[in-house]
Amino acid sequence: MVTIENLTFSFKKHQKLFDGLSMSLDTGYIYGLFGMNGAGKTTLLNHIAGLLFPKEGSCLVDGELSKKRLPGTLQQIFFLPEQFDLPAINAERYKAMHAPFYPLFDDNLFQEVLMEFDVDATKKLTELSYGQRKKFLISFALATNARLLLMDEPTNGLDIPSKSQFRKVMAGSDLSNRCVVISTHQVRDLDALIDHVTVLNNGKIIFHKNIATISDTLSFEKVADDDNRFTLYSEDIFGGKSAILPKSLSNKETQIDLELLFSAVINQTESINSQFVKEN
Amino acid sequence: MMNFSDNKPIYQQISDFICNQILDKKWAEGGRMPSVREIAVLMEVNPNTAMRAFQTLQDIGVVENRRGIGHFVAEGAYDAVLTMKRKEFIETDVPQFIKSMKRLGYNLDDIKGFA
C-alpha cells in the first residue's frame, strides 16, 4: 500500500530530519507509529499524504508517487491531523461538500459512528468542543472508506468513554483492504488496537515489527533483583526490574509492554533488532 | 473493556475468555460463536489479534470454522478445554497458591473450610 524508499527531507539546511528512511506498509494492519517529540512522525504522515515532498527518495501509495497528488491516489487516503480547522457549517453540509471526493463514502457508516460517538450533527462544527470535533472527523474518516487511513494522535482530547468508543469503532472496522497508521504517544490507549510497531528515530525507521513476531521473539517480565538471566533491556521498578528477555530464556509468552519496548528500541536498537534476525 | 491485567498476550486472554464461556456452559458444543469482529469490538482489540485467538483454538480442535458461515464450538470442546485448563491450573495456579499459603504460615488443613 505504501512504499517509502531512501526518503531524505529537511526543514533546515544541513539538518536532515529524515536521512535515507525506508519503510513499507500493507493493507490488513493497524500500524502504531512511535517516536520521541520532534522525531518527525507528523512530517512522515505528511509525506505519505502528499502534503510534503521528499528532497531525495520516493514515497509511493499504491504504486504512485504521493507527491503527484493524483485524484486516484488522494481518494484512497484520509489524513486525520492532530491540529485541524473546521468550517462554521454543520455535519451534513460538511459531508455534502467533502464526501464526493471519496467515491466509496458510506453515509450509513457515517451516521452510525456519529451516533456511537454521540456527536450532534445539527450543530455548526465550530460550536463543538475540541473532542467533539475530533470525533466528528474520525467518523468522517472511517466513512470515506479510504484504503489508507493516517491518524495523528487520534485519542488526544477524547474523554474516557470516547477513547473506549474509538477502540470499539476501530476494532470493528474492516481491515481486509485497508491500512491504518496511528501516530501516538498515548501508548496505553491503543496498545491492544495496533498490531504492528513502527519506531521512528534519528531520521530512520529503527524498528518495524508485527505484534505476533514480537511476542514470539521477546519476553516481557518482572524479574527479581537476584534473577541472573540475561536481559536485553531493563528498567528498575519497585521490588525488581521490568525486563525484556530473549524468548529462548523464558518459558512463556507474555504481553508486550509497549512503553518498555519503545525505550529498549531507542536505547538498544541493535541488540533488540538482532533477536529478530536469528528468527529467520 | 476487558482488563488485560495479567501478563499473558492479549490473544491468549481472549482464548481464555472463550474457554471460560465453554467451561461455564454458556457456549454449548455445536453452537455458533460470536464473530471475530464481534469479539474484537467487545474486547476493543485489533481484529487480527481476535483472529489469532480463534485460530489457536481451532488448531487444538476447540473451535470449528465453517467457511462462509462462522465459528462454532466443536464437538468434544468441553472435555478438551477441561483437560487443558486442569493441566494449566495444576502447573501454574497451584504452585503460586501454595507459595502464598506457606508465606502466610497456613497449611492445607487451615484452608479446607474455604473450599
Boltz contact constraints between the chains, C-beta under 6 A:
constraints:
  - contact:
      token1: [A, 30]
      token2: [B, 46]
      max_distance: 6.0
  - contact:
      token1: [A, 164]
      token2: [B, 1]
      max_distance: 6.0
  - contact:
      token1: [A, 167]
      token2: [B, 44]
      max_distance: 6.0
  - contact:
      token1: [A, 168]
      token2: [B, 41]
      max_distance: 6.0
  - contact:
      token1: [A, 168]
      token2: [B, 44]
      max_distance: 6.0
  - contact:
      token1: [A, 171]
      token2: [B, 40]
      max_distance: 6.0
  - contact:
      token1: [A, 171]
      token2: [B, 41]
      max_distance: 6.0
  - contact:
      token1: [A, 171]
      token2: [B, 44]
      max_distance: 6.0
  - contact:
      token1: [A, 171]
      token2: [B, 45]
      max_distance: 6.0
  - contact:
      token1: [A, 172]
      token2: [B, 37]
      max_distance: 6.0
  - contact:
      token1: [A, 172]
      token2: [B, 41]
      max_distance: 6.0
  - contact:
      token1: [A, 175]
      token2: [B, 47]
      max_distance: 6.0
  - contact:
      token1: [A, 192]
      token2: [B, 10]
      max_distance: 6.0
  - contact:
      token1: [A, 192]
      token2: [B, 45]
      max_distance: 6.0
  - contact:
      token1: [A, 193]
      token2: [B, 46]
      max_distance: 6.0
  - contact:
      token1: [A, 195]
      token2: [B, 46]
      max_distance: 6.0
  - contact:
      token1: [A, 195]
      token2: [B, 48]
      max_distance: 6.0
  - contact:
      token1: [A, 215]
      token2: [B, 9]
      max_distance: 6.0
  - contact:
      token1: [A, 253]
      token2: [B, 9]
      max_distance: 6.0
  - contact:
      token1: [A, 254]
      token2: [B, 7]
      max_distance: 6.0
  - contact:
      token1: [A, 255]
      token2: [B, 7]
      max_distance: 6.0
  - contact:
      token1: [A, 255]
      token2: [B, 9]
      max_distance: 6.0
